[in-house]
Amino acid sequence: MKTPIGHTFLIDDNKTTNFLNHYLLLKHGTFGKIHKFNCSKEAISYFKEYYDFFRRDINLIFLDIHMPHMDGWELLHCLQQLIKEYSLSLKVVILSTANETWFQKRRLQFDFVVAWIKKPLSIEKLDGVMAQHFALRISNKNISRS
């Protein structure tokens, strides 16, 4: 099955969380090339260097909000500028343990933030994101939902 997503980015300062989320994305089987970053600044540098790749496809970022040095909100402000400057096609899903009501109010600043998911990430939550934001219904019987 071809995915509608060109590149998928995991941005979380917790290496174990990135490792587990990477495994879930691979197991899910519907995500494009997967990139992992443990630092927001590294991700921004990557986007600036390879921006031309992100014009062609829809790209998805799973973003942790609470990180040292540059938190997720600061990263979202940088992405907002990059989207305008380079016409990037990005959608962001925030992964957080924070209160959803608080998040919903703050995320309105960023029209490219499409969802908030309470950690931990799961196959079912990935199914929901794909169905709601990419009009993709999952029918892969090889994926264990337990």
Sequence and secondary structure as in RCSB ss.txt:
>XXXX:A:sequence
MKTPIGHTFLIDDNKTTNFLNHYLLLKHGTFGKIHKFNCSKEAISYFKEYYDFFRRDINLIFLDIHMPHMDGWEL
LHCLQQLIKEYSLSLKVVILSTANETWFQKRRLQFDFVVAWIKKPLSIEKLDGVMAQHFALRISNKNISRS
>XXXX:A:secstr
   SEEEEEEE S HHHHHHHHHHHHHH    EEEEESSHHHHHHHHHHTTTHHHHSEEEEEEES  SSS HHHH
HHHHHHHHHHH   EEEEEEESS HHHHHHHHTT TTEEEEEESS  HHHHHHHHHHHH      TTS   
